[in-house]
Amino acid sequence: MALDLYAGIPVTDYTVALKWYERLLGSPPTFVASDTEAVWELAEHRSVFIEQLPEHAGHAMHTVFVDDLDALVAQVAERGLDPAKRETYSNGVRKVTYRDPDGNEIGFGGAPL
C-alpha cells in the first residue's frame, strides 16, 4: 500500500511562521503553494505545510521520527531554536518538542540510545 502524508499547521502570521519553520527544518520550503501556504517535503510523499489560518492557529501537534535525534537537535540549535520540552518514555524512546510562535507543537522522536 502506498502512503502519502500531507500534514498541515495553521498559523496566524505567514511571514513570521515561514521564517521560523525555515530555521526549524533547515531549508526554504520545497514549494510555495500560494501567498499564504508553504510546503516542505520531509521525505518522498511525506510533507508538512504551513497555512495562514488565524482562527485555527496554535492547535497542531505533529511528531516526526528521525534516525539521529541528537544530530537533528544540534542542527536546529545552530539555527537558534531550542526544544520547549524533552521527554524519554518508559520504553526508552526519546522526543523533543518545539513550539512555533502560535504554540503549534512539532516534535521529533528517536529510538533509545
C-alpha positions in Angstrom: 0.0 0.0 0.0 1.4 3.4 -1.0 1.5 6.0 1.8 1.4 9.8 1.4 1.3 12.3 4.3 0.4 15.9 3.9 0.3 17.4 7.5 -1.0 20.9 8.0 -0.1 23.6 10.5 -2.3 26.6 10.8 -0.5 29.8 11.6 -1.5 33.4 12.4 1.2 35.2 10.5 2.5 33.5 7.4 5.7 35.6 7.1 6.7 35.1 10.8 5.9 31.3 10.6 7.7 30.9 7.3 11.0 32.2 8.8 10.5 30.1 12.0 9.9 26.9 10.0 12.8 27.6 7.7 15.0 27.7 10.9 13.4 24.6 12.3 13.5 22.5 9.1 16.8 23.9 7.9 15.7 25.0 4.4 13.3 27.1 2.5 10.1 25.4 1.6 10.1 22.8 -1.2 7.5 24.8 -2.9 5.1 27.7 -2.1 1.5 26.7 -2.9 0.1 30.2 -2.5 0.7 33.6 -0.9 -0.2 32.0 2.5 0.9 28.4 2.2 4.3 26.8 2.0 5.2 23.1 1.8 8.3 21.2 3.0 8.8 17.6 1.7 10.4 15.8 4.6 10.7 12.5 2.7 9.2 11.2 -0.5 5.4 11.6 -0.3 5.6 12.9 3.2 5.2 16.7 3.6 4.3 19.3 6.2 2.8 22.6 5.3 2.0 25.9 7.0 -1.0 27.9 6.0 -2.2 31.2 7.3 -5.5 30.3 9.1 -5.5 32.5 12.2 -8.8 31.1 13.5 -7.2 27.6 13.8 -3.6 28.6 14.7 -1.9 27.0 17.7 -3.6 23.6 17.8 -1.3 21.4 15.6 0.5 18.5 17.2 2.8 16.5 14.9 5.7 14.2 15.6 8.3 13.1 13.1 10.7 10.2 13.8 14.3 10.6 12.7 17.3 8.3 12.6 19.6 10.6 14.6 17.7 12.7 17.1 20.8 14.2 18.7 22.2 15.4 15.4 18.9 17.0 14.5 18.6 18.8 17.8 22.2 20.1 17.4 21.5 21.3 13.9 18.3 23.1 15.0 20.2 24.7 17.9 22.8 26.0 15.5 19.9 27.8 13.7 18.8 29.4 17.0 15.9 27.2 18.2 15.8 25.1 21.4 13.2 22.5 22.3 10.4 23.6 24.6 10.3 20.1 26.1 12.4 16.9 26.2 10.9 13.5 27.1 12.1 9.9 27.5 9.3 7.4 27.6 9.4 4.2 29.7 10.5 2.2 26.6 13.5 4.5 26.1 12.1 6.3 23.1 13.0 10.0 23.2 11.1 13.0 22.0 11.9 16.7 21.7 9.1 19.2 21.1 9.4 22.7 19.6 6.7 25.3 19.7 6.2 27.8 16.9 5.2 31.4 17.7 1.5 30.3 17.7 2.1 27.4 20.1 1.8 24.6 17.5 3.8 21.6 18.6 6.3 20.0 16.3 8.0 17.0 17.9 10.9 14.9 16.8 11.3 11.4 18.1 14.2 8.9 18.1 14.9 5.4 19.1 16.5 4.7 22.5 20.2 5.3 22.9 
